[in-house]
Every structure is written in C-alpha cells, then in structure tokens.
C-alpha cells in the first residue's frame, strides 16, 4: 500500500479552510484530521510532506484548453506533452481540451484524432469536449453515444463563418439533443457574420494593426450572440454555458437570465481580468501577442467581470490556452490583423494570477478554489473525483506558498511559446509541490513527472443541471 501524509498546512477547499493533515492512500485522499490530534498523529506512511507555511489546495481544473489545435494554416505551439507539463508547473492537474469534428467528418473521427494526439503524452489527467463543426442528422445522433461514454459537452460557434459557425437552427437542434441526453452545449458567442463585415470595412480603410482586431469584434456583438444563444437554449429547454466572456454587456445578459432562474452559465479567463485593449495597441506589432477571440476589452470592463465572479453570474475561470509563437505564427498577420492566429498562452499562469486576485482583494481564498477547481469540476462532471480534497477524491493536491514572490516571464515559463502576455508582472504566491493522483509531478521547483503519467478521464454530466 502506497501512503503519503501531508502535515502542517492550511487545507483550503471551496467550502472550508482547515488546519489539517491529509492522508493519501493509493492515489486517493483517505482522510483528513486536525493538526496535533491523535488521529493525525497515528498515521504512518512511506512518505511525509511538510506543508508548514503553505496552503494545501486541490489541483486546478482548466476546462478550456487547445493543445495542438489547427488554426489559420498553423497550429497551437503547445503539444499535449509540453502543455500538460506547463499546466503541472502552474498547479493545474486536470485539463479538458477540445476535440474537433472536421466539416464532412463524424464526431467519432474527431474524437479519435484527439485521443491519438494525447494518448501516452500527458503529464496530468485530461478529458475532452467535442467541437461540432457540422451539425446534421448523423452528428446529432452521435451526441448520445458520446455522452454515454463520458464526452458530455459540445461546443458550437456563432463565430468564424466557413470554419466553425453553426446557424441558429443547427444550434437549436444541438441544444434539443443535449436536453434529451443530459449533455451541455457550450457556445462561443460572437456575431461572426457581422464581425466579418466590420473587418472587411476596416481593412478597406487601411486599418491593419492588431488593435483593429478588438475594434471590429465589438462588445455589442458579443452581447447580441450571448442573448441569442440564451434564448435558443430557453426554447430548447436546455442549459447553456458561454465560454470566454469578456464584455460587461455579455455579463449583463447572463445575469439577467440567471435572475430568471434559467440554467445559464459563463466562464471568463485571466486575460480579460488582467489585460486590456491597451495591450492590443502596443506598437511595432507587439499587440499581435494579445490577439484572441473574444478580444481583450477596454479596462473598464474588468470591474464587471470581477463582480460577476463574486456574485456567481460567472462560475468558472479557465484559460482558453491556445498559444502561437510571436515569431513565425503571430507574424502571419503582420499586414492584416484578420490573419493573426487567434489565441494566447495561459495554462501555467491561471492559478497564480487568481491567487494575486485574492491578494488584491477581488475574491476570497475559498472563491479562488471554487472558480479554479471545484466549479469547473462540477460543471463538467468531474466532481468530487477532481476539484476538492475529501476522502475518496483523487489525490490531486498542490502545496502553494502564499508568500513567495515571482515575476512572470517567457524566460522562466514552461509553455512552448516565445512570449508571455504577462511579461514582467510581479505576483505574490507560487506553487511548491504538485501531486497528481498521489504522485509528485512538481517537487520543490523540480519537474518529477513524465509523459504518459496523466490519464484520460471520462466525465459524467454537469452537476449544476438535473
């Protein structure tokens, strides 16, 4: 029997803060007991970890990543191996990535292709959502089989005409199917047809710099699409989860629907909480580093996002990690903002940035764990296996030093990308040790994991709906 005891730390979950020791047995949490009690003192184990001065928190659950994703003639620069290793460095122990159905192909073919990319390569555990690019009678029927085997969420786009866009009828049909099989439809909510018109007009006027990427993807067009998918979900009698919410007006649509008691959910990402159009406007094409969709917004939108996280109108912070190197990839759009690959790195930075939000007074420590660990696990059928520290849970545990200081930089991060969107940012808090199912993958500033240590995790249906 393989036993580890973690002693002396402050255990923080979404529900509790306890000065407790943690017993890990065969990759799972076996028990918790208060420091100094007879129960804790009586535990014997092969391994003891001194957690004095640290928070003992659940491993992060990042439910929005794009490893090796093809986009605009290139592909995301992190592989499943490099991306999950970087996740581990940042205290994230589970990712949910997006398998993609090709136009004319089946959901199964897309899922099999992503399994082939990830199998035997991941440093931490992983699961999949399914992007539906081609909604038809066959793919609608396939949704049922995927839900039954643990792929329980499906992403549809109101953006990217000719690539991912589904029309309202297709989205409605997918939502109706999800209503019957227990799945959850996720939506990228921007009015892609209108955005393409504005982009074409901007380019015709000679407006080609990265900042125009944000200017044509207007906040009102995010709000309009958010409103529309909420109404389609209401007609279908289905829940809906809106990804990467960036605009105050879109948060207002979510809040209004939730005030009506509708099963409507939303996530935001660190880039919208910490960066802004000021970054997109950086000179000499530097703004290209910050091109993602939905785009960065003017700084005044950040207050609404933080408020939404405090009031639970936004439930999850994920990263939409989709890195493209500045040299050779972002540069594809040097003379045309519409050709800049859309995406930013972030899987390594999320837990640290959200701890900085605790330090800055935006959220509490327990809310940090809720939005980064517990809520994403509940939302996508992984809880309580993931997202908490409780008997029976996987021993995905992070020892986090809340007082350590660090400077974020491309020179020290582990993501396979040649820049950091947070270059030079000083933050307080740092991962010290990471266990994945009881096995150390980060230990005192050293990577001790290996490719293939991470396992594929089938998911249940969302625990926020029923």
HUKA-V730390 format. One record per pair of residues at least 24 apart in sequence whose ideal C-beta (glycine too) atoms are under 8 Angstrom apart, sorted by the first residue. I is the first residue (numbers start at 0). J is the second residue. If there is no record, write none. Layout:
I,J  I,J
This chain:
0,24  0,25  1,25  1,26  1,45  1,437  2,29  2,42  2,43  2,44  2,45  2,46  3,44  3,45  3,46  3,47  3,48  3,394  3,434  3,437  4,42  4,44  4,46  4,47  4,48  5,48  5,50  5,55  5,396  5,398  6,34  6,39  6,47  6,48  6,49  6,50  6,51  7,34  7,49  7,50  7,51  7,52  8,50  8,51  8,52  8,53  8,54  8,55  8,398  9,53  9,54  9,55  10,54  10,55  10,56  10,388  11,54  11,55  11,56  11,364  11,365  11,367  11,368  12,56  12,57  12,365  12,368  12,372  12,373  12,387  12,388  12,389  13,365  13,366  13,368  13,369  13,372  13,373  13,374  13,386  13,387  14,365  14,387  15,365  16,364  16,365  19,55  21,55  21,388  21,396  23,394  23,396  23,434  23,437  24,437  25,437  26,393  26,394  26,436  26,437  26,438  27,390  27,391  27,392  27,393  27,394  27,436  27,437  28,388  28,389  28,390  28,391  28,392  28,393  28,394  28,396  29,390  30,390  31,388  31,389  31,390  48,398  48,432  50,398  52,400  52,402  53,398  53,399  53,400  53,401  53,431  54,364  54,397  54,398  54,399  54,400  54,401  55,388  55,396  55,397  55,398  55,399  56,90  56,368  56,372  56,388  56,396  56,397  56,399  57,368  57,372  57,373  57,385  57,386  57,387  57,388  57,392  57,395  57,396  57,397  58,90  58,91  58,92  58,93  58,123  58,372  58,385  58,395  58,396  58,397  58,433  58,434  58,435  59,86  59,89  59,90  59,91  59,92  59,93  59,349  59,350  59,371  59,372  59,397  60,91  60,92  60,93  60,94  60,95  60,371  60,372  60,375  60,376  60,381  60,385  60,386  61,86  61,91  61,93  61,94  61,95  61,317  61,318  61,320  61,346  61,349  61,375  62,94  62,95  62,128  62,266  62,315  62,317  62,375  62,378  62,379  63,95  63,97  63,242  63,243  63,266  63,268  63,317  63,318  63,319  63,320  64,94  64,95  64,96  64,97  64,317  64,318  64,319  64,320  64,321  64,346  65,96  65,97  65,319  65,320  65,321  65,342  66,94  66,96  66,116  66,117  66,320  67,116  68,97  68,99  68,321  68,342  69,99  70,321  70,323  70,340  70,341  70,342  71,331  71,338  71,340  71,341  72,331  73,323  73,328  73,331  73,340  75,321  75,322  75,323  75,342  76,322  76,323  76,324  76,328  76,415  76,416  77,320  77,322  77,344  77,346  77,414  77,415  77,416  78,116  78,120  78,415  79,116  79,117  79,120  79,121  79,125  80,120  80,121  80,122  80,450  81,413  81,414  81,415  82,320  82,346  82,414  82,415  83,120  83,121  83,122  83,123  83,125  83,453  84,122  84,413  84,446  84,448  84,450  85,346  85,347  85,412  85,413  85,414  85,415  86,122  86,123  86,346  86,347  87,122  87,123  87,433  87,435  87,440  87,441  87,446  87,448  88,347  88,412  88,413  88,430  88,433  88,441  88,446  89,346  89,347  89,348  89,349  89,350  89,351  89,430  90,350  90,351  90,397  90,399  90,430  90,433  91,123  91,346  91,347  91,349  91,350  92,123  92,124  92,385  92,395  92,397  92,433  92,434  92,435  92,440  93,123  93,124  93,125  93,126  93,376  93,381  93,385  93,395  93,456  94,123  94,124  94,125  94,126  94,346  95,125  95,126  95,127  95,128  95,152  95,375  95,379  95,458  96,125  96,126  96,127  96,128  97,127  97,128  97,129  97,130  97,154  98,127  98,128  98,129  98,130  98,150  99,130  99,132  100,129  100,130  100,131  100,132  100,133  100,138  101,132  101,133  102,132  102,133  103,133  104,133  105,137  105,138  105,141  106,131  106,138  106,141  106,142  106,145  107,141  107,144  107,145  110,145  110,150  114,455  117,455  118,455  119,450  119,451  120,450  120,451  121,450  121,451  121,452  121,453  121,454  122,435  122,440  122,448  122,449  122,450  122,452  122,453  123,395  123,435  123,440  123,448  123,452  123,453  124,385  124,393  124,395  124,435  124,436  124,453  124,454  124,455  124,456  125,453  125,454  125,455  125,456  126,150  126,379  126,381  126,455  126,456  126,457  126,458  128,152  128,153  128,154  128,185  128,379  129,153  129,154  130,154  130,155  130,156  130,163  131,155  131,165  131,173  132,162  132,163  132,165  134,165  134,169  134,170  134,172  134,173  139,172  139,173  139,176  142,173  142,176  142,177  142,180  142,182  143,176  143,179  143,180  145,182  146,180  146,181  146,182  146,460  148,457  149,380  149,456  149,457  149,458  149,459  150,457  150,458  151,181  151,182  151,183  151,379  151,380  151,458  151,459  151,460  151,461  152,182  152,183  152,184  152,185  152,240  152,379  152,458  152,461  153,177  153,182  153,183  153,184  153,185  154,184  154,185  154,186  154,187  154,242  155,184  155,185  155,186  155,187  156,186  156,187  156,191  157,186  157,187  157,188  157,189  157,190  157,191  157,224  157,227  157,228  158,187  158,188  158,189  158,190  158,191  158,194  158,224  158,292  159,187  159,191  160,191  160,192  160,195  163,187  164,191  164,192  167,227  167,231  170,228  170,231  171,231  171,234  171,235  174,231  174,232  174,234  174,235  174,237  174,239  175,235  175,236  175,237  177,235  177,237  177,238  178,235  178,236  178,237  181,460  181,464  182,460  183,238  183,239  183,240  183,378  183,379  183,460  183,461  183,464  184,232  184,237  184,238  184,239  184,240  185,239  185,240  185,241  185,242  186,224  186,228  186,239  186,240  186,241  186,242  187,242  187,243  187,292  187,293  188,221  188,224  188,225  188,227  188,228  188,241  188,242  188,249  189,216  189,220  189,221  189,224  189,292  189,293  190,220  190,221  190,223  190,224  193,220  194,220  198,336  198,337  201,336  202,335  202,336  202,337  206,336  207,334  207,335  207,336  208,284  208,286  208,336  209,279  209,280  209,284  209,286  209,287  209,289  209,290  209,332  209,336  209,339  210,276  210,279  210,280  210,286  210,336  211,336  212,279  212,290  212,292  212,294  212,336  212,337  212,339  213,276  213,279  213,294  213,295  213,296  216,292  216,293  216,294  218,245  218,246  218,247  218,248  218,249  218,296  218,300  219,248  221,245  221,246  221,248  221,249  221,293  222,246  222,248  222,249  222,251  222,252  225,249  225,252  225,253  226,252  229,253  229,256  229,261  229,263  232,261  232,262  232,263  233,261  237,262  238,262  238,263  238,264  238,461  238,463  238,464  239,263  239,264  240,264  240,265  240,266  240,378  241,265  241,266  242,266  242,317  242,319  243,267  243,268  243,271  243,291  243,292  243,293  243,317  243,319  244,271  244,293  244,304  244,307  244,313  245,271  245,293  245,294  245,295  245,296  245,300  245,304  246,293  246,296  246,300  247,296  247,299  247,300  247,302  247,303  247,304  250,303  250,304  250,306  250,307  250,312  250,313  251,303  253,307  253,312  253,313  254,307  254,310  254,312  257,312  262,463  262,464  264,314  264,315  264,378  264,463  265,307  265,312  265,313  265,314  265,315  266,313  266,314  266,315  266,316  266,317  266,375  267,304  267,307  267,308  267,313  267,315  267,316  268,316  268,317  268,318  268,319  268,345  269,316  269,318  269,345  269,348  269,349  269,352  269,353  270,295  270,319  270,343  270,345  270,420  271,295  271,296  271,300  271,301  271,304  272,301  272,304  272,305  272,316  272,352  272,356  273,301  273,352  273,421  273,424  274,420  274,421  275,300  275,301  278,420  284,329  284,330  284,333  287,325  287,329  287,330  287,332  287,333  287,336  287,339  288,325  288,329  288,343  288,418  288,420  289,343  289,420  290,329  290,332  290,336  290,339  290,340  290,341  290,342  290,343  291,319  291,321  291,341  291,342  291,343  292,341  305,356  305,361  305,362  308,361  308,362  308,366  308,370  309,361  309,362  309,366  313,370  314,370  314,374  314,378  314,463  315,370  315,374  315,375  315,378  316,349  316,353  316,370  316,371  317,349  317,375  318,345  318,346  318,348  318,349  319,343  319,345  320,344  320,345  320,346  320,414  322,414  322,415  322,416  323,416  324,416  324,417  324,418  325,417  325,418  326,417  343,420  344,412  344,414  344,416  344,418  344,419  344,420  345,420  346,414  347,412  347,413  347,414  348,407  348,412  348,419  348,421  350,397  350,399  350,430  351,405  351,407  351,426  351,428  351,429  351,430  352,421  352,426  354,399  354,401  354,426  354,427  354,428  355,426  355,427  355,428  357,428  358,426  358,427  358,428  377,461  377,462  377,463  378,461  378,462  378,463  379,458  379,461  380,458  380,459  380,460  380,461  380,462  381,456  381,458  381,459  382,462  384,456  385,456  393,436  394,434  394,436  394,437  395,434  395,435  395,436  396,433  396,434  397,430  397,432  397,433  397,434  398,430  398,431  398,432  398,433  399,428  399,429  399,430  399,431  400,428  400,429  400,430  400,431  401,427  401,428  402,427  402,428  403,427  403,428  403,429  403,431  404,429  405,429  413,446
